[in-house]
Amino acid sequence: MKSICSTGGIGLLLVLLLACEKQALDPRRLTLQVRFVPAAEDTAVVEAGIDAVPESDAIQLQWRREAGLTEYRLYRRKQDEAAFTLLVVLSERDSLFLDQAELALNVRYHYYLLGADAEGAVTQPSDTVDYMLLPKAVNLAQALQQDTLYFHWQPAPQSLAESYLLKLFDDAYGRLIWMSRWPGYQIEQEVVRYNWDGAARLERLARGRVYRWRVDAVGAARRSGSESPWRKFSIP
């Protein structure tokens, strides 16, 4: 009987080791493909898909969960980087993630997803989505002057905003009252009169009722922007 240490035995052992290594690096693929939720338009009332968020400098990602998967692996590539790296592993219950991991402003980030089942088999790579965060508008304020309501804010330094979207809601019911696009003039302070364009649902806001508003910066480049924190107020 030949020893496993013979030339033939060593060759067979190397083949087996290489096969195991290849299987570890290239696990069994499922035909399934996870899909990101398409990005909503800047003017959408219900915001979905990849987007900025008001709470922080973060990028929101949403996807459609698929039956039979036990985890989702999210990969990210920064602008000018050559390769994607694993950002986070999420559970089967997750369908939304806020990326806040060392994000730079005015820099584009690209993402894709892999799903995996309980046996470790992975899906086909998802579609790739991307977004660039811009600096948020700052120092939001509103003022009532001679029965006319004005909204004020300041563009952030180094902002690449081409325009701004002012979004005003009834705070209790979440109903959109007014949405208005305003050009980005790159001046020290932007001032907008309520319903200057005649597009508001209410000619006048009700006294004593609580409203909330924010300003979204919209970049000239595709899928780029930011959302300021919400500001609440009422008409005395």
Residue pairs with C-beta under 8 A, 6 or more apart in sequence:
2 8
2 9
3 9
4 10
4 13
27 120
27 121
27 122
28 119
28 120
28 121
28 122
29 121
29 122
29 123
29 124
30 115
30 117
30 121
30 122
30 123
30 124
31 124
32 66
32 68
32 69
32 115
32 123
32 124
33 123
33 124
33 125
33 126
34 63
34 64
34 66
34 69
34 72
34 113
34 114
34 115
34 123
34 126
35 63
35 64
35 126
35 127
36 49
36 50
36 61
36 62
36 63
36 64
36 111
36 113
36 126
36 127
36 129
37 48
37 49
37 62
37 63
37 64
38 48
38 49
39 48
39 49
39 50
39 51
39 129
39 223
40 46
40 47
40 48
40 49
40 51
42 165
42 216
42 218
42 225
43 165
43 179
43 181
45 176
45 179
48 62
49 60
49 62
49 129
50 59
50 60
50 61
50 62
50 111
50 129
50 130
50 131
50 223
51 59
51 60
51 131
51 225
51 227
52 58
52 59
52 60
52 131
52 133
52 134
52 216
52 225
52 226
52 227
53 59
53 60
53 98
53 227
54 214
54 227
54 228
54 229
54 230
55 229
56 98
56 100
57 100
57 103
57 105
57 133
57 136
57 226
58 98
58 99
58 100
58 103
58 133
59 98
59 99
59 103
59 109
59 131
59 133
60 96
60 97
60 98
60 99
61 74
61 96
61 97
61 98
61 99
61 111
61 129
62 95
62 96
63 72
63 95
63 113
63 126
64 95
65 92
65 93
65 94
65 95
66 115
66 123
68 117
69 92
69 115
69 116
69 117
69 123
70 91
70 92
70 116
70 117
70 118
71 89
71 90
71 91
71 92
71 115
71 116
72 89
72 90
72 91
72 92
72 94
72 113
72 114
72 115
72 116
73 86
73 88
73 89
73 90
73 113
73 114
73 115
73 116
73 122
74 86
74 87
74 88
74 89
74 90
74 97
74 111
74 112
74 113
75 84
75 85
75 86
75 87
75 111
75 112
75 113
75 114
76 84
76 85
76 87
76 99
76 101
76 109
76 110
76 111
77 83
77 84
77 85
77 109
77 110
77 111
78 104
78 107
78 108
78 109
78 110
79 107
79 108
79 109
79 110
79 132
84 110
84 112
87 99
87 101
87 111
88 97
90 97
99 109
99 111
103 109
103 133
105 133
105 134
105 135
105 158
106 132
106 133
106 134
106 135
106 158
106 160
107 132
107 133
108 130
108 131
108 132
108 221
108 224
109 130
109 131
109 132
110 128
110 129
110 130
111 128
111 129
111 130
112 125
112 126
112 127
112 128
112 129
113 125
113 126
114 122
114 123
114 125
114 126
115 122
115 123
116 122
116 123
129 223
130 223
131 223
131 224
132 219
132 221
132 223
132 224
133 224
133 225
133 226
134 156
134 159
134 160
134 161
134 217
134 219
134 224
134 225
134 226
135 156
135 157
135 158
135 159
135 217
135 226
136 156
136 217
136 226
136 227
136 228
136 229
137 153
137 154
137 155
137 156
137 159
137 161
137 164
137 190
137 215
137 217
137 226
137 228
138 153
138 154
138 155
138 156
138 228
139 152
139 153
139 154
139 189
140 151
140 152
140 153
140 213
140 214
140 215
140 228
140 229
140 231
141 151
141 152
141 153
141 231
142 149
142 150
142 151
142 152
142 213
142 231
142 233
143 149
143 150
143 152
144 150
144 235
144 236
148 193
148 194
149 193
149 194
149 205
149 235
150 191
150 192
150 193
150 194
151 166
151 191
151 192
151 194
151 213
151 215
152 189
152 190
152 191
152 192
153 164
153 189
153 190
153 215
153 228
154 188
154 189
154 190
155 161
155 184
155 186
155 187
155 190
155 217
156 217
159 184
159 186
159 217
160 219
160 220
160 221
160 224
161 184
161 217
161 218
161 219
161 225
161 226
162 183
162 184
162 218
162 219
162 220
163 181
163 182
163 183
163 184
163 218
164 181
164 182
164 183
164 184
164 190
164 215
164 216
164 217
164 218
165 179
165 180
165 181
165 182
165 215
165 216
165 218
166 178
166 179
166 180
166 182
166 192
166 213
166 214
166 215
167 176
167 178
167 179
167 213
167 214
167 215
167 216
168 176
168 177
168 178
168 179
168 194
168 200
168 211
168 212
168 213
169 175
169 176
169 177
169 211
169 212
169 213
170 177
170 209
170 210
170 211
171 210
171 211
171 212
171 232
172 209
172 210
175 201
176 201
177 200
177 201
177 202
177 205
177 211
178 194
178 195
178 199
178 200
178 201
178 202
179 199
180 192
180 196
180 197
180 199
181 218
182 190
182 192
184 217
194 200
194 205
195 203
205 211
205 235
206 235
207 234
207 235
207 236
208 234
208 235
208 236
209 234
209 235
210 232
210 233
210 234
211 232
211 233
211 234
212 230
212 231
212 232
212 233
213 230
213 231
213 233
214 227
214 228
214 229
214 230
214 231
215 227
215 228
216 225
216 226
216 227
216 228
217 225
217 226
217 227
217 228
218 224
218 225
219 225
